[in-house]
């Protein structure tokens, strides 16, 4: 039997799930009930399961699940790049494996009390003149070419200066070092198109060669977070997706990226960028600057002390609390200046707590804490 090909239907048959035909009002009511009842992991996995049913369920779930800034909950991977809650902190802990030079970030209390939800993993790679910490969503895949790659932390030779690179461009545009330039190199933009690395923060530890200044002193400049986010009406940049092509997300047309014969880095011509992107580059707000909260000397204990509110139990030079610098908030109240935005401390062998809040994200807080693990002979 021979059939006429012109009479055949060439369109592919798509199987439609029976759940996709649920009335929209009923669907929203079901997902709202699941979202309200499953507030913590591991039960919160049912909310993620709702988003995996079909496309209609996924859209409704994404619409109903609020960002961590409003809900204080981490549900989807994109929440790791979004700022934390304003009125509370997100409590996490970090496990270090010395044999493999890996670090794992979990949501929740330490494992001795409750099983935490895995969030991020990092692995340390030593190089001739620097050290890299590759950060990934998958603890089994630490490759920069993987779709689970979210960023990295790079240190200088002494381990006193660090740079945080994000796989996504900051929402307020790449960082400019020279606003008067019309043709900008990758170093000036802190951006490498082919690698998807965007410079979003710098961390500097003060040198303390004589050892007379007490504990470590650090300063973190967050280029991806404008200073205006600390105002009551301010809003921190919040991405809506985790993985996508770097050039497309930055809205940089391919005609604006030209290869250089003397360097592998890309050169971006700002005249070819769209108006919104270019204006965001040239009218960038000042970055937020964080400094570690100065500890006080305890005469009876003969040691430096900070109030970690019971979240840190072991004395360590790695322990710190970060607050907004006084220069960043000259007109704010004393309570705003004393508000701890990130704290990190040791609670056991290779176990550390990490608590962060708005405007930091889990990724930014994790990268800052990783910088504390490096040995810094010139800072202690």
Residue frames relative to the residue before (quaternion, step in Angstrom):
aa qw qx qy qz dx dy dz
X 1.0000 0.0000 0.0000 0.0000 0.00 0.00 0.00
X 0.1365 -0.7996 0.5844 0.0208 3.57 -0.76 1.12
X 0.2127 -0.7933 0.5635 0.0883 3.56 -0.81 1.09
X 0.4602 -0.6492 0.5324 0.2885 3.54 -1.21 0.58
X 0.4050 -0.7456 0.4746 0.2343 3.61 -0.51 1.17
X 0.6151 0.5691 -0.3610 0.4093 3.63 1.02 -0.61
X 0.6857 0.4825 -0.2844 0.4650 3.57 1.20 -0.49
X 0.5541 0.6108 -0.3918 0.4079 3.55 1.28 -0.15
X 0.4342 -0.6746 0.5345 0.2657 3.56 -1.16 0.65
X 0.2374 -0.8148 0.5176 0.1085 3.58 -0.42 1.22
X 0.5412 0.6274 -0.4157 0.3749 3.61 1.20 -0.22
X 0.4651 -0.6885 0.4716 0.2955 3.60 -0.86 0.90
X 0.4079 -0.6918 0.5445 0.2419 3.52 -1.15 0.71
X 0.1491 -0.7930 0.5885 0.0504 3.55 -0.70 1.13
X 0.3292 -0.7510 0.5397 0.1909 3.53 -0.69 1.11
X 0.2105 -0.7877 0.5730 0.0828 3.56 -0.73 1.12
X 0.4304 -0.7026 0.5069 0.2534 3.53 -0.84 1.02
X 0.5399 -0.6288 0.4504 0.3321 3.56 -1.09 0.71
X 0.6159 0.5641 -0.3423 0.4304 3.57 1.19 -0.52
X 0.5783 0.6103 -0.3731 0.3922 3.58 1.20 -0.45
X 0.6842 0.4876 -0.2830 0.4627 3.60 1.17 -0.47
X 0.3722 0.7230 -0.5031 0.2924 3.60 1.19 0.28
X 0.5544 -0.6164 0.4330 0.3539 3.62 -0.94 0.80
X 0.5687 -0.6410 0.3845 0.3432 3.63 -0.87 0.88
X 0.6444 0.5246 -0.3400 0.4403 3.61 0.96 -0.77
X 0.6683 0.4859 -0.2951 0.4799 3.56 0.97 -0.86
X 0.6334 0.5431 -0.3296 0.4418 3.58 1.01 -0.81
X 0.6643 0.4950 -0.3035 0.4707 3.58 0.91 -0.89
X 0.6479 0.5211 -0.3257 0.4501 3.57 0.99 -0.80
X 0.6474 0.5195 -0.3196 0.4570 3.60 0.98 -0.83
X 0.7078 0.4521 -0.2756 0.4676 3.59 0.79 -0.98
X 0.6054 0.5475 -0.3571 0.4542 3.61 1.07 -0.64
X 0.6539 0.5073 -0.3120 0.4665 3.59 0.99 -0.79
X 0.6520 0.4991 -0.3130 0.4773 3.58 0.99 -0.83
X 0.6535 0.5231 -0.3093 0.4512 3.58 0.95 -0.89
X 0.6984 0.4722 -0.2777 0.4606 3.59 0.95 -0.82
X 0.7151 0.4675 -0.2639 0.4477 3.60 0.99 -0.75
X 0.7403 0.3567 -0.2101 0.5297 3.58 1.02 -0.76
X 0.0218 0.8651 -0.4977 0.0590 3.56 0.28 1.29
X 0.7855 0.2300 -0.1150 0.5628 3.61 1.18 -0.37
X 0.5143 -0.6106 0.5005 0.3349 3.53 -1.27 0.45
X 0.5700 -0.1060 -0.8089 -0.0978 1.61 -2.25 1.14
X 0.4899 0.6843 -0.4386 0.3152 3.63 1.19 -0.19
X 0.5744 0.6072 -0.3808 0.3954 3.60 1.17 -0.46
X 0.4770 0.6663 -0.4452 0.3611 3.59 1.21 -0.14
X 0.5753 0.5882 -0.3834 0.4196 3.62 1.20 -0.43
X 0.5971 0.5401 -0.3640 0.4683 3.59 1.15 -0.54
X 0.6513 0.4985 -0.3088 0.4817 3.58 0.99 -0.83
X 0.6249 0.5436 -0.3379 0.4471 3.58 1.05 -0.74
X 0.6044 0.5516 -0.3573 0.4503 3.61 1.07 -0.66
X 0.6738 0.4963 -0.2955 0.4608 3.60 0.99 -0.79
X 0.6809 0.4960 -0.2853 0.4571 3.60 1.23 -0.38
X 0.4536 0.7033 -0.4533 0.3068 3.60 1.23 -0.04
X 0.7345 -0.2665 0.2195 0.5843 3.56 0.76 -1.07
X 0.7312 -0.4430 0.2789 0.4375 3.58 -1.26 0.11
X 0.6558 0.5085 -0.3299 0.4501 3.62 0.93 -0.79
X 0.6442 0.4999 -0.3207 0.4819 3.59 0.99 -0.77
X 0.6441 0.5366 -0.3235 0.4388 3.56 0.99 -0.83
X 0.6690 0.4994 -0.3118 0.4537 3.59 0.89 -0.84
X 0.6654 0.4896 -0.3088 0.4713 3.57 0.96 -0.82
X 0.6457 0.5205 -0.3228 0.4560 3.59 0.98 -0.81
X 0.6603 0.4986 -0.3087 0.4692 3.59 0.92 -0.86
X 0.6474 0.5205 -0.3167 0.4579 3.58 1.09 -0.67
X 0.7307 0.4456 -0.2377 0.4593 3.58 0.99 -0.84
X 0.6419 0.5060 -0.3334 0.4700 3.60 1.09 -0.61
X 0.2759 -0.7911 0.5283 0.1374 3.57 -0.54 1.17
X 0.6082 -0.5631 0.4251 0.3638 3.55 -1.26 0.47
X 0.6566 -0.5265 0.3555 0.4067 3.63 -1.16 0.44
X 0.5832 0.5968 -0.3806 0.3985 3.60 1.07 -0.61
X 0.7420 0.3726 -0.2122 0.5153 3.60 1.06 -0.74
X 0.7900 0.3487 -0.1650 0.4765 3.59 0.94 -0.87
X 0.3412 -0.7445 0.5024 0.2771 3.59 1.11 -0.63
X 0.6192 0.5457 -0.3313 0.4572 3.60 1.27 0.25
X 0.2527 -0.7301 0.6155 0.1558 3.54 -1.18 0.69
X 0.0401 -0.8342 0.5494 -0.0259 3.57 -0.47 1.21
X 0.8053 0.1593 -0.0538 0.5685 3.55 0.61 -1.17
X 0.6803 -0.5065 0.3306 0.4141 3.63 -1.17 0.42
X 0.5983 0.5798 -0.3744 0.4070 3.60 1.06 -0.64
X 0.5717 0.6076 -0.3796 0.3998 3.61 1.16 -0.51
X 0.5874 0.5859 -0.3698 0.4182 3.61 1.18 -0.43
X 0.7043 0.4094 -0.2558 0.5204 3.58 1.24 -0.37
X 0.6164 0.5473 -0.3425 0.4508 3.60 1.27 -0.07
X 0.5894 -0.6039 0.3952 0.3629 3.62 -1.08 0.66
X 0.5321 -0.6448 0.4621 0.2959 3.53 -1.20 0.66
X 0.7153 -0.4483 0.3106 0.4369 3.59 -1.29 -0.01
X 0.5226 -0.6533 0.4599 0.2976 3.57 -1.17 0.61
X 0.7898 0.3647 -0.1698 0.4631 3.58 0.84 -0.97
X 0.7734 0.2406 -0.1375 0.5701 3.60 1.20 -0.18
X 0.4229 -0.6850 0.5265 0.2733 3.56 -1.31 0.09
X 0.3722 -0.6675 0.5926 0.2546 3.53 -1.28 0.47
X 0.2232 -0.8040 0.5436 0.0917 3.57 -0.54 1.21
X 0.0353 0.7904 -0.6053 0.0875 3.54 -0.76 1.14
X 0.1514 -0.7615 0.6098 0.1593 3.55 -1.32 0.01
X 0.2984 -0.7507 0.5742 0.1330 3.54 -1.22 0.69
X 0.1699 -0.7598 0.6217 0.0853 3.56 -0.99 0.93
X 0.1782 -0.7931 0.5778 0.0738 3.56 -0.85 1.03
X 0.1391 -0.7584 0.6328 0.0713 3.56 -1.04 0.87
X 0.3084 -0.7975 0.4923 0.1626 3.55 -0.28 1.27
X 0.6430 0.5582 -0.3378 0.4011 3.61 0.99 -0.75
X 0.7829 0.2944 -0.1533 0.5262 3.59 1.00 -0.78
X 0.3659 -0.7496 0.4710 0.2871 3.60 1.34 -0.04
X 0.4636 0.6551 -0.4559 0.3848 3.54 0.94 0.95
X 0.1638 -0.7624 0.6228 0.0630 3.52 -1.28 0.61
X 0.1138 -0.8022 0.5854 0.0277 3.56 -0.87 0.98
X 0.2307 -0.7715 0.5841 0.1023 3.54 -0.94 0.99
X 0.0629 -0.7985 0.5986 -0.0098 3.55 -0.84 1.07
X 0.3858 -0.6876 0.5668 0.2389 3.52 -1.24 0.61
X 0.7043 0.4458 -0.3321 0.4415 3.57 -0.89 0.92
X 0.7161 -0.4241 0.3422 0.4362 3.52 -1.32 -0.37
X 0.6785 -0.4741 0.3501 0.4386 3.61 -1.21 0.29
X 0.6465 -0.5824 0.3326 0.3635 3.59 -1.09 0.69
X 0.5822 0.5884 -0.3895 0.4040 3.62 1.12 -0.41
X 0.7342 0.3887 -0.2189 0.5118 3.59 1.22 -0.48
X 0.7949 -0.1068 0.1236 0.5843 3.59 0.94 -0.80
X 0.4992 -0.6481 0.4837 0.3110 3.54 -1.07 0.75
X 0.2789 -0.7818 0.5399 0.1399 3.55 -0.82 1.01
X 0.4966 -0.6304 0.5127 0.3052 3.52 -1.34 0.30
X 0.4201 -0.7093 0.5039 0.2577 3.61 -0.72 1.05
X 0.1558 -0.8039 0.5716 0.0524 3.56 -0.94 0.97
X 0.8084 -0.0984 0.1404 0.5632 3.57 0.58 -1.21
X 0.1629 -0.7543 0.6256 0.1146 3.53 -1.32 0.39
X 0.0838 -0.7809 0.6176 0.0404 3.55 -1.20 0.61
X 0.1131 -0.7786 0.6142 0.0617 3.54 -1.17 0.65
X 0.3792 -0.7454 0.5167 0.1836 3.51 -0.98 0.96
X 0.0532 -0.7808 0.6224 -0.0059 3.57 -0.93 0.99
X 0.2416 -0.7815 0.5625 0.1202 3.57 -0.60 1.14
X 0.0909 -0.7768 0.6223 0.0327 3.53 -1.03 0.89
X 0.7317 -0.4434 0.2786 0.4363 3.56 -1.29 0.15
X 0.8270 0.1770 -0.0627 0.5299 3.59 0.84 -0.91
X 0.7899 0.1910 -0.1098 0.5723 3.61 1.21 -0.02
X 0.2943 -0.7112 0.6033 0.2088 3.52 -1.39 -0.01
X 0.1692 -0.7890 0.5865 0.0694 3.56 -0.93 0.96
X 0.1388 -0.7310 0.6607 0.0993 3.53 -1.19 0.75
X 0.1849 -0.7876 0.5819 0.0827 3.58 -0.40 1.23
X 0.1631 -0.7986 0.5773 0.0484 3.60 -0.75 1.10
X 0.0141 0.8177 -0.5692 0.0846 3.56 -0.79 1.09
X 0.5248 -0.6137 0.4944 0.3216 3.53 -1.33 0.38
X 0.7293 0.3506 -0.1899 0.5560 3.56 1.27 -0.44
X 0.3519 -0.7653 0.5006 0.1998 3.58 -0.59 1.12
X 0.6520 0.4995 -0.3168 0.4743 3.60 1.25 -0.21
X 0.7537 0.2883 -0.1626 0.5678 3.60 1.23 -0.30
X 0.0072 0.8257 -0.5607 0.0623 3.57 -0.26 1.30
X 0.3744 0.7381 -0.4811 0.2892 3.58 1.16 0.52
X 0.4953 -0.6605 0.4817 0.2940 3.58 -1.05 0.79
X 0.6659 0.5019 -0.3041 0.4606 3.57 1.18 -0.48
X 0.5217 0.6527 -0.4071 0.3689 3.58 1.26 -0.09
X 0.5591 -0.6015 0.4574 0.3411 3.56 -1.24 0.49
X 0.6493 0.5155 -0.3142 0.4626 3.59 1.25 -0.29
X 0.4617 0.6741 -0.4468 0.3645 3.61 1.27 0.03
X 0.1053 -0.8266 0.5521 0.0281 3.60 -0.74 1.05
X 0.7802 -0.2461 0.1638 0.5512 3.63 1.17 -0.30
X 0.2221 -0.7623 0.5889 0.1509 3.53 -1.33 -0.15
X 0.2801 -0.7050 0.6241 0.1869 3.51 -1.42 0.29
X 0.0612 -0.8059 0.5889 0.0079 3.59 -0.80 0.98
X 0.1901 -0.7854 0.5834 0.0810 3.56 -0.94 0.96
X 0.5031 -0.6093 0.5020 0.3517 3.54 -1.29 0.28
X 0.7572 -0.3999 0.2548 0.4492 3.59 -1.29 0.00
X 0.7206 0.4405 -0.2445 0.4764 3.61 0.99 -0.83
X 0.4164 -0.7102 0.4726 0.3145 3.59 1.19 -0.33
X 0.5144 0.6489 -0.4102 0.3822 3.58 1.16 0.58
X 0.7657 0.2285 -0.1457 0.5834 3.61 1.21 -0.37
X 0.0763 -0.8029 0.5909 -0.0171 3.53 -0.91 1.02
X 0.1566 -0.7568 0.6274 0.0953 3.53 -1.26 0.56
X 0.2469 -0.7557 0.5917 0.1336 3.56 -0.93 0.96
X 0.1101 -0.7820 0.6127 0.0315 3.56 -0.82 1.06
X 0.2144 -0.7703 0.5927 0.0971 3.53 -0.94 0.97
X 0.4902 -0.6530 0.4846 0.3138 3.57 -1.10 0.64
X 0.7204 0.3563 -0.2248 0.5509 3.57 1.26 -0.31
X 0.5132 -0.6179 0.4763 0.3578 3.61 -1.10 0.50
X 0.5358 -0.6029 0.4623 0.3683 3.60 -1.05 0.59
X 0.6109 -0.6032 0.3780 0.3466 3.55 -1.12 0.72
X 0.7138 0.4029 -0.2607 0.5101 3.60 1.17 -0.48
X 0.6882 -0.5179 0.2763 0.4263 3.57 1.19 0.55
X 0.6277 -0.5384 0.4035 0.3916 3.60 -1.22 0.43
X 0.5600 -0.6380 0.4256 0.3135 3.55 -1.21 0.54
X 0.2293 -0.7718 0.5814 0.1170 3.53 -0.92 0.96
X 0.2339 -0.7652 0.5805 0.1512 3.55 -1.02 0.77
X 0.7776 0.1562 -0.0960 0.6014 3.59 1.25 -0.32
X 0.2418 -0.8235 0.4982 0.1230 3.57 -0.15 1.30
X 0.6493 0.5405 -0.3321 0.4194 3.60 1.11 -0.48
X 0.5758 0.6049 -0.3825 0.3953 3.58 1.22 -0.28
X 0.2939 -0.7504 0.5652 0.1766 3.56 -1.03 0.77
X 0.7369 0.2603 -0.1880 0.5948 3.58 1.18 -0.45
X 0.1021 -0.8517 0.5133 -0.0266 3.53 -0.37 1.30
X 0.3483 -0.7256 0.5543 0.2118 3.56 -0.90 0.93
X 0.6839 -0.4933 0.3403 0.4161 3.55 -1.30 0.24
X 0.6306 0.5276 -0.3515 0.4477 3.60 1.05 -0.62
X 0.6526 0.5046 -0.3203 0.4658 3.59 1.02 -0.74
X 0.7029 0.4278 -0.2615 0.5045 3.56 1.09 -0.67
X 0.2888 -0.7517 0.5194 0.2859 3.58 1.28 -0.32
X 0.5731 0.5859 -0.3184 0.4764 3.54 1.04 0.83
X 0.0381 -0.7684 0.6385 0.0173 3.54 -0.98 0.92
X 0.3622 -0.7862 0.4559 0.2069 3.54 -0.28 1.27
X 0.6986 0.4909 -0.2982 0.4266 3.58 0.90 -0.86
X 0.7456 0.3947 -0.2279 0.4861 3.62 1.08 -0.48
X 0.3804 -0.7405 0.4821 0.2732 3.60 1.18 -0.25
X 0.4829 0.6504 -0.4435 0.3836 3.60 1.02 0.79
X 0.0306 -0.8043 0.5920 -0.0406 3.54 -0.63 1.18
X 0.3953 -0.7252 0.5209 0.2154 3.54 -0.75 1.11
X 0.0089 -0.8403 0.5406 -0.0390 3.59 -0.42 1.21
X 0.8203 0.0465 -0.0163 0.5698 3.64 1.14 -0.29
X 0.1764 -0.7434 0.6342 0.1182 3.52 -1.33 0.53
X 0.1231 -0.7679 0.6262 0.0551 3.56 -1.09 0.81
X 0.0288 -0.8029 0.5946 -0.0304 3.57 -0.80 1.03
X 0.1837 -0.7533 0.6248 0.0923 3.55 -0.99 0.95
X 0.4384 -0.7076 0.4911 0.2566 3.57 -0.82 1.01
X 0.4823 -0.6585 0.5001 0.2892 3.54 -1.07 0.81
X 0.0206 -0.7876 0.6151 -0.0311 3.53 -1.05 0.84
X 0.0375 -0.8626 0.5045 -0.0046 3.52 0.71 1.16
X 0.7198 0.4434 -0.2534 0.4702 3.62 0.94 -0.84
X 0.3747 -0.7606 0.4641 0.2562 3.57 1.22 -0.26
X 0.5082 0.6730 -0.4055 0.3527 3.60 1.06 0.62
X 0.6352 0.5670 -0.3269 0.4100 3.60 1.23 -0.09
X 0.5845 -0.5898 0.3818 0.4058 3.60 1.19 0.15
X 0.8244 -0.2287 0.1572 0.4933 3.60 -1.16 -0.62
X 0.7291 -0.4137 0.3180 0.4429 3.51 -1.35 0.01
X 0.1595 -0.7463 0.6370 0.1090 3.52 -1.24 0.60
X 0.0001 0.8173 -0.5739 0.0516 3.55 -0.71 1.07
X 0.1200 -0.7586 0.6370 0.0662 3.51 -1.28 0.53
X 0.1253 -0.7976 0.5896 0.0237 3.54 -0.87 1.01
X 0.1295 -0.7823 0.6080 0.0399 3.57 -0.72 1.13
X 0.1674 -0.8151 0.5529 0.0426 3.55 -0.46 1.27
X 0.2214 -0.8102 0.5321 0.1069 3.57 -0.08 1.30
X 0.6830 0.4990 -0.2951 0.4443 3.59 1.10 -0.59
X 0.7083 0.3767 -0.2510 0.5416 3.62 1.27 -0.10
X 0.3175 -0.7634 0.5263 0.1984 3.63 -0.46 1.12
X 0.6146 -0.5669 0.4116 0.3626 3.54 -1.20 0.57
X 0.6099 0.5918 -0.3451 0.3985 3.59 1.10 -0.64
X 0.5417 0.6341 -0.4090 0.3705 3.62 1.19 -0.32
X 0.6356 0.5419 -0.3364 0.4351 3.61 1.17 -0.43
X 0.5289 0.6081 -0.4212 0.4160 3.59 1.24 -0.09
X 0.6474 -0.5513 0.3605 0.3834 3.57 -1.18 0.53
X 0.7384 0.3556 -0.2144 0.5314 3.57 1.11 -0.63
X 0.4759 0.6877 -0.4319 0.3378 3.59 1.26 0.08
X 0.1667 -0.7714 0.6078 0.0883 3.54 -1.30 0.40
X 0.3706 -0.7382 0.5254 0.2043 3.55 -0.83 1.03
X 0.5874 -0.5702 0.4238 0.3876 3.62 -1.10 0.58
X 0.0306 -0.8036 0.5932 -0.0375 3.57 -0.91 0.96
X 0.2630 -0.7836 0.5388 0.1629 3.64 -0.32 1.17
X 0.3736 -0.7358 0.5264 0.2048 3.56 -1.22 0.50
X 0.7746 0.1430 -0.1211 0.6040 3.58 1.27 -0.10
X 0.4717 -0.7024 0.4733 0.2451 3.55 -1.24 0.57
X 0.8256 0.1513 -0.0463 0.5416 3.59 0.73 -1.00
X 0.2840 0.7042 -0.6202 0.1971 3.52 -1.05 0.93
X 0.6605 -0.4985 0.3592 0.4315 3.54 -1.22 0.19
X 0.5335 -0.6786 0.4000 0.3081 3.57 -0.82 0.99
X 0.6856 0.4839 -0.3057 0.4499 3.57 0.86 -0.87
X 0.6586 0.5080 -0.3204 0.4533 3.57 0.96 -0.80
X 0.6635 0.5007 -0.3157 0.4575 3.58 0.98 -0.82
X 0.6998 0.4471 -0.2713 0.4866 3.58 1.05 -0.66
X 0.3597 -0.7508 0.4754 0.2845 3.60 1.34 -0.15
X 0.3908 0.6866 -0.5076 0.3438 3.56 1.03 0.84
X 0.3395 -0.7476 0.5240 0.2265 3.64 -0.47 1.06
X 0.5868 -0.6067 0.4062 0.3503 3.56 -1.08 0.76
X 0.6016 0.5636 -0.3679 0.4302 3.61 1.10 -0.52
X 0.6659 0.5080 -0.3042 0.4538 3.58 1.20 -0.41
X 0.6529 0.4619 -0.3162 0.5103 3.59 1.29 -0.03
X 0.0190 -0.8128 0.5800 -0.0502 3.54 -0.57 1.19
X 0.4105 -0.7118 0.5121 0.2500 3.56 -0.90 0.87
X 0.2939 -0.7478 0.5730 0.1617 3.53 -1.13 0.72
X 0.4601 -0.7078 0.4661 0.2648 3.58 -0.87 0.91
X 0.7104 0.4473 -0.2594 0.4774 3.59 1.15 -0.49
X 0.7882 0.1889 -0.0977 0.5775 3.55 1.21 -0.28
X 0.4890 -0.6527 0.4998 0.2915 3.53 -1.21 0.60
X 0.5527 0.6233 -0.3989 0.3833 3.59 1.21 -0.31
X 0.4821 -0.6637 0.4958 0.2852 3.52 -1.21 0.56
X 0.2428 -0.7368 0.6126 0.1513 3.53 -1.25 0.56
X 0.1696 -0.8067 0.5633 0.0573 3.56 -0.67 1.11
X 0.2517 -0.7447 0.6028 0.1366 3.56 -0.88 1.03
X 0.3486 -0.7847 0.4759 0.1906 3.56 -0.36 1.26
X 0.5708 0.6014 -0.3934 0.3971 3.62 1.15 -0.38
X 0.6751 0.4898 -0.2983 0.4639 3.61 1.18 -0.43
X 0.5400 0.6309 -0.4066 0.3808 3.61 1.24 -0.17
X 0.5527 -0.5963 0.4504 0.3688 3.54 -1.19 0.52
X 0.6940 -0.5305 0.2956 0.3866 3.56 -1.20 0.57
X 0.6679 0.5150 -0.3171 0.4337 3.58 0.88 -0.93
X 0.6737 0.4903 -0.3034 0.4622 3.56 0.93 -0.88
X 0.6722 0.4981 -0.3032 0.4562 3.59 0.90 -0.89
X 0.6634 0.4933 -0.3183 0.4640 3.58 0.93 -0.84
X 0.6155 0.5395 -0.3492 0.4562 3.56 1.12 -0.61
X 0.6408 0.5173 -0.3227 0.4665 3.56 1.09 -0.67
X 0.7579 0.4263 -0.2198 0.4422 3.55 0.81 -1.03
X 0.7464 0.3422 -0.2061 0.5322 3.59 1.16 -0.45
X 0.2081 0.8234 -0.5034 0.1592 3.55 1.10 0.70
X 0.4497 -0.6796 0.5145 0.2668 3.55 -1.04 0.87
X 0.6085 -0.5462 0.4164 0.3976 3.57 -1.24 0.36
X 0.4851 -0.6914 0.4460 0.2962 3.60 -0.96 0.76
X 0.5224 -0.6076 0.5017 0.3260 3.52 -1.28 0.47
X 0.1555 -0.7823 0.6001 0.0614 3.58 -0.98 0.93
X 0.1267 -0.7853 0.6049 0.0369 3.55 -0.88 1.05
X 0.0904 -0.7733 0.6259 0.0471 3.55 -1.16 0.70
X 0.5320 -0.6237 0.4539 0.3492 3.54 -1.14 0.57
X 0.5045 -0.6520 0.4841 0.2933 3.53 -1.06 0.83
X 0.4484 -0.7167 0.4655 0.2620 3.57 -0.74 1.06
X 0.3351 -0.7405 0.5402 0.2180 3.64 -0.77 0.95
X 0.3709 -0.7063 0.5536 0.2389 3.56 -1.27 0.34
X 0.4715 -0.6790 0.4936 0.2703 3.54 -1.17 0.68
X 0.2226 -0.7772 0.5796 0.1025 3.57 -0.78 1.09
X 0.3857 -0.7679 0.4655 0.2119 3.57 -0.44 1.24
X 0.6908 0.4859 -0.2950 0.4468 3.57 0.89 -0.87
X 0.7366 0.3914 -0.2239 0.5042 3.57 0.95 -0.86
X 0.2691 -0.7931 0.5003 0.2199 3.58 1.27 -0.37
X 0.6284 0.4717 -0.3620 0.5015 3.52 0.83 1.05
X 0.5433 -0.5917 0.4855 0.3448 3.54 -1.36 0.25
X 0.1096 -0.8279 0.5500 -0.0010 3.57 -0.84 0.99
X 0.0436 -0.7438 0.6662 0.0316 3.52 -1.32 0.64
X 0.4393 -0.6839 0.5140 0.2741 3.56 -1.14 0.61
X 0.0637 -0.8185 0.5709 -0.0116 3.57 -0.24 1.31
X 0.4146 -0.7438 0.4400 0.2852 3.60 1.30 0.19
X 0.7396 -0.4576 0.2188 0.4423 3.54 0.91 0.99
X 0.5562 0.6343 -0.3876 0.3716 3.60 1.24 -0.01
X 0.7372 0.2906 -0.1947 0.5781 3.62 1.25 -0.22
X 0.1119 -0.8385 0.5332 0.0116 3.57 -0.77 1.05
X 0.7304 0.3648 -0.2172 0.5350 3.60 1.22 -0.30
X 0.4240 -0.6981 0.5162 0.2577 3.57 -0.85 0.99
X 0.1526 0.7802 -0.5892 0.1445 3.57 -0.87 0.95
X 0.5288 -0.6263 0.4717 0.3249 3.53 -1.14 0.65
X 0.5992 0.5805 -0.3526 0.4239 3.59 1.25 -0.36
X 0.5493 0.6363 -0.4005 0.3647 3.62 1.16 -0.47
X 0.1572 0.7860 -0.5879 0.1087 3.59 -0.97 0.81
X 0.1759 -0.7209 0.6550 0.1424 3.50 -1.45 0.25
X 0.2026 -0.7881 0.5735 0.0948 3.57 -0.92 0.93
X 0.0254 -0.7656 0.6426 -0.0154 3.53 -1.03 0.94
X 0.6034 -0.5366 0.4311 0.4026 3.57 -1.26 0.29
X 0.4937 -0.6736 0.4641 0.2951 3.56 -0.91 0.91
X 0.5928 -0.5899 0.4154 0.3579 3.57 -1.15 0.65
X 0.6131 0.5500 -0.3530 0.4438 3.57 1.10 -0.62
X 0.6561 0.5132 -0.3128 0.4564 3.59 1.12 -0.65
X 0.7904 0.2038 -0.0978 0.5693 3.59 1.10 -0.71
X 0.0127 -0.8546 0.5191 0.0068 3.62 0.53 1.09
X 0.7617 0.3695 -0.2004 0.4930 3.61 1.06 -0.64
X 0.5022 0.6685 -0.4254 0.3464 3.61 1.24 0.03
X 0.5932 -0.5687 0.4361 0.3668 3.55 -1.30 0.30
X 0.6606 -0.5134 0.3676 0.4061 3.54 -1.28 0.30
X 0.6263 0.5450 -0.3462 0.4369 3.60 1.04 -0.68
X 0.6415 0.5065 -0.3266 0.4748 3.59 1.05 -0.70
X 0.6618 0.5015 -0.3128 0.4612 3.58 1.01 -0.73
X 0.7072 0.4449 -0.2609 0.4836 3.59 1.10 -0.63
X 0.4800 0.6768 -0.4424 0.3402 3.60 1.23 -0.10
X 0.3217 -0.7590 0.5409 0.1671 3.57 -0.66 1.17
X 0.2298 -0.7964 0.5505 0.0993 3.57 -0.66 1.15
X 0.7873 0.0040 0.0045 0.6166 3.58 1.19 -0.51
X 0.0449 0.7793 -0.6246 0.0216 3.55 -0.96 0.89
X 0.0884 -0.7886 0.6076 -0.0324 3.50 -1.10 0.90
X 0.1944 0.8024 -0.5425 0.1550 3.56 -0.82 0.92
X 0.5335 -0.6492 0.4641 0.2802 3.51 -1.29 0.49
X 0.0895 -0.7981 0.5945 0.0412 3.57 -1.05 0.83
X 0.7981 -0.0287 0.0234 0.6014 3.59 1.24 -0.11
X 0.7098 -0.4229 0.3197 0.4638 3.54 -1.29 -0.05
X 0.8539 -0.0574 -0.0335 0.5161 3.54 -0.61 1.25
X 0.6120 0.4813 -0.3757 0.5027 3.61 1.14 0.61
X 0.0129 0.8025 -0.5918 0.0752 3.57 -0.77 1.11
X 0.3383 -0.7146 0.5700 0.2236 3.57 -1.15 0.61
X 0.0760 -0.7715 0.6311 0.0263 3.54 -1.21 0.65
X 0.0060 0.7928 -0.6071 0.0530 3.59 -0.57 1.18
X 0.0299 0.8073 -0.5869 0.0540 3.58 -0.75 1.01
X 0.1073 -0.7730 0.6229 0.0541 3.54 -1.33 0.34
X 0.7447 -0.3651 0.3073 0.4667 3.55 -1.37 -0.02
X 0.6208 -0.1780 -0.7620 -0.0479 1.63 -2.00 1.59
X 0.4462 0.7037 -0.4525 0.3178 3.61 1.24 0.21
X 0.3090 -0.7058 0.6024 0.2083 3.53 -1.28 0.50
X 0.6782 -0.4804 0.3550 0.4282 3.57 -1.28 0.23
X 0.6426 0.5259 -0.3229 0.4542 3.58 1.00 -0.78
X 0.6778 0.4824 -0.2937 0.4707 3.60 0.87 -0.92
X 0.6586 0.5036 -0.3119 0.4641 3.60 0.93 -0.86
X 0.6470 0.5198 -0.3159 0.4598 3.59 0.96 -0.84
X 0.6633 0.5012 -0.3087 0.4622 3.59 0.92 -0.87
X 0.6414 0.5119 -0.3309 0.4659 3.61 0.99 -0.77
X 0.6668 0.5015 -0.3036 0.4601 3.59 0.94 -0.84
X 0.6023 0.5649 -0.3634 0.4313 3.59 1.06 -0.65
X 0.6127 0.5660 -0.3534 0.4235 3.59 1.08 -0.66
X 0.6311 0.5552 -0.3350 0.4256 3.59 1.13 -0.52
X 0.5988 0.5923 -0.3571 0.4039 3.59 1.20 -0.40
X 0.5842 0.5965 -0.3767 0.4012 3.61 1.12 -0.53
X 0.4607 -0.6523 0.5246 0.2951 3.59 -1.10 0.71
X 0.0485 -0.8059 0.5892 -0.0329 3.55 -0.80 1.10
X 0.1568 -0.8308 0.5296 0.0686 3.56 0.19 1.27
X 0.6962 0.4804 -0.2812 0.4534 3.58 1.08 -0.64
X 0.7011 0.4672 -0.2668 0.4679 3.61 1.26 -0.07
X 0.7172 0.4449 -0.2428 0.4782 3.60 1.19 -0.14
